[in-house]
């Protein structure tokens, strides 16, 4: 089965001496795994960085077996933020979450678009708020809608509301209920927001499926203590 597409790198692992197995998020094909020969060479290794945008050519004799990727760099993303621990942690975090939660070989253009829009906005001053909305959108698109809008009775952006969703009680920042970017935000508000979306993701997806929660996501939260 042969095809080609642009995609984003979600994960990579070493395979034998000079090859990598990578997972990519393709607009046409969804999450796909493949083998990259020469993946540990200096040329290829330098651009096989999480979140980087790649052009891949996929070859496989049998769709039930691991295929092979030829890769080219389209746009470097993560290397631009190696000196920015918060942004780097966010990029690694969302890659890990997508890699664990996206089903194999099932395209999802809505998630792809949402993810790409975040990557295009990561230089903004309010990038972390946009990251939080990305997680909230991901929760809904993956099949669980917390229906926050029914708790909207105005109030200030920074107000925290205690809301029971199913059997769990959450502290929810009001701007998430109103679905609008707050005009001002503090580390404490960001921390509470990340804590809320993390708990939803864990309770609805990770814990029921016995999946390990990414350490990078916990690290991101810790930067806003």
C-alpha positions in Angstrom: 0.0 0.0 0.0 1.7 3.2 -1.2 0.7 6.8 -0.4 2.2 10.1 0.5 1.1 13.0 2.7 2.3 15.8 5.0 2.2 14.9 8.6 3.5 15.7 12.1 5.9 13.5 14.1 4.3 12.2 17.3 6.9 9.7 18.5 10.0 7.8 17.5 12.0 4.9 18.9 15.2 3.3 17.9 15.0 0.1 15.8 18.2 -1.8 15.4 21.4 0.2 14.8 20.5 2.7 12.2 16.7 2.8 11.9 13.7 4.3 13.8 10.1 3.4 14.1 8.0 6.5 14.1 4.4 7.4 14.6 3.1 10.3 12.5 -0.2 12.2 12.4 -1.3 12.5 8.8 -4.3 14.5 7.6 -5.3 11.8 5.1 -4.5 8.7 7.1 -4.6 9.6 10.7 -2.0 8.1 13.1 0.3 5.7 11.2 3.5 3.8 12.2 6.4 3.2 9.9 10.1 2.3 9.7 12.7 4.9 8.7 15.9 3.4 7.5 18.9 5.7 8.3 16.8 7.4 11.0 19.9 7.6 13.3 22.1 9.3 10.7 23.0 12.9 11.5 21.0 14.3 8.6 17.7 12.5 9.4 18.1 12.5 13.2 18.3 16.3 13.2 14.8 16.7 11.8 13.1 13.7 13.4 12.0 15.9 16.3 8.5 15.7 17.8 5.9 18.1 16.3 8.1 18.7 13.2 6.1 18.8 10.0 7.3 16.1 7.5 6.5 15.0 4.0 6.4 11.2 3.9 6.2 8.5 1.3 4.8 5.3 2.7 5.4 1.9 1.2 4.0 -1.4 2.4 3.5 -4.8 0.7 0.8 -5.7 3.2 -1.4 -3.2 5.0 -1.3 -5.5 8.1 2.4 -5.2 8.4 4.7 -2.3 9.4 5.4 -0.1 6.3 8.4 2.0 5.4 8.7 5.8 5.3 10.8 8.0 3.2 10.8 11.4 5.0 11.6 15.0 4.2 11.4 18.0 6.5 8.7 20.5 5.6 8.8 22.7 8.7 10.9 22.6 11.9 8.9 23.4 15.0 10.3 21.9 18.2 13.9 22.9 17.5 12.8 26.5 17.6 11.9 26.2 21.2 14.7 24.1 22.7 15.6 27.1 25.0 11.9 27.5 26.0 11.1 24.8 28.6 7.4 25.6 28.8 6.7 25.5 25.1 8.9 22.5 24.5 7.1 20.6 27.3 3.7 21.5 25.7 4.8 20.2 22.3 6.0 17.0 23.8 2.9 16.7 25.9 0.4 17.1 23.1 2.4 14.7 20.9 2.3 12.1 23.7 -1.4 12.5 24.3 -2.3 12.2 20.6 0.1 9.3 20.2 -1.7 7.4 23.0 -5.3 8.4 22.3 -5.6 8.6 18.5 -6.8 5.3 16.9 -4.5 3.8 14.2 -5.2 4.6 10.6 -8.3 6.6 11.2 -8.1 10.2 9.8 -9.6 12.9 11.9 -9.4 16.2 10.1 -11.0 18.1 13.0 -8.2 17.1 15.4 -5.6 17.6 12.8 -6.8 21.2 12.1 -7.1 22.0 15.8 -3.5 20.7 16.4 -2.1 22.6 13.4 -3.8 25.8 14.5 -2.1 25.5 17.9 1.3 25.0 16.3 0.7 28.1 14.2 -0.1 30.1 17.3 2.6 28.9 19.7 4.5 32.2 19.4 1.5 34.1 20.7 1.7 35.6 24.2 -1.4 33.6 25.2 -0.2 30.3 23.7 -0.7 28.4 26.9 -4.4 29.3 27.0 -4.7 28.1 23.4 -3.0 24.9 24.5 -5.7 24.4 27.2 -8.4 25.0 24.6 -6.7 22.4 22.4 -7.0 19.8 25.1 -10.6 20.8 25.8 -11.4 20.4 22.1 -9.6 17.1 22.0 -11.7 15.8 24.8 -14.9 16.6 23.0 -13.8 15.3 19.6 -12.6 12.0 21.1 -16.2 11.4 22.2 -16.7 13.0 25.6 -18.5 16.3 25.9 -18.5 17.7 29.5 -21.2 20.2 28.4 -19.7 23.1 30.2 -21.9 25.6 28.4 -24.9 24.6 30.6 -23.1 26.1 33.6 -22.6 29.5 32.0 -24.3 32.2 34.1 -21.8 34.9 33.2 -19.4 36.0 35.9 -15.7 37.0 35.6 -13.1 35.2 33.5 -11.0 34.2 36.5 -13.9 32.9 38.6 -13.6 29.3 39.6 -16.8 27.2 39.6 -17.1 23.8 41.3 -19.0 21.5 38.9 -20.0 17.9 39.1 -19.6 16.1 35.8 -20.7 12.5 36.0 -19.3 11.2 39.3 -16.4 13.6 39.5 -16.3 17.1 40.9 -14.0 19.6 39.2 -12.9 23.2 39.8 -13.5 24.8 36.4 -12.2 28.3 35.5 -15.2 30.4 34.2 -13.5 31.4 30.9 -13.5 27.7 29.8 -17.2 27.6 30.5 -17.7 30.8 28.5 -15.2 29.5 25.8 -13.4 32.8 25.5 -9.8 33.7 25.9 -9.4 35.7 29.2 -8.1 39.2 28.9 -5.7 38.6 31.7 -4.4 35.4 33.2 -2.1 34.4 36.1 0.0 31.3 36.8 -2.6 30.2 39.3 -5.4 30.4 36.6 -3.3 28.5 34.1 -2.4 25.8 36.8 -6.1 25.4 37.6 -7.0 25.1 34.0 -4.4 22.5 33.2 -5.4 20.6 36.3 -9.0 20.5 35.1 -8.3 19.3 31.6 -5.7 16.8 32.9 -8.2 15.3 35.3 -10.9 15.0 32.6 -8.4 13.3 30.2 -7.2 10.9 32.9 -10.7 10.1 34.2 -12.3 9.6 30.7 -9.5 8.1 28.6 -6.3 7.1 30.4 -7.5 5.4 33.6 -10.4 3.3 32.0 -8.0 2.0 29.4 -5.0 1.5 31.8 -2.8 3.8 29.8 0.2 5.5 31.4 -0.2 9.3 31.6 2.6 11.3 29.9 5.1 12.7 32.4 5.6 15.6 30.0 2.1 16.7 30.7 2.7 16.7 34.5 6.0 18.6 33.9 4.1 21.3 31.9 1.7 21.8 34.8 4.6 22.1 37.2 6.0 25.0 35.3 3.0 27.1 36.4 3.3 26.5 40.2 
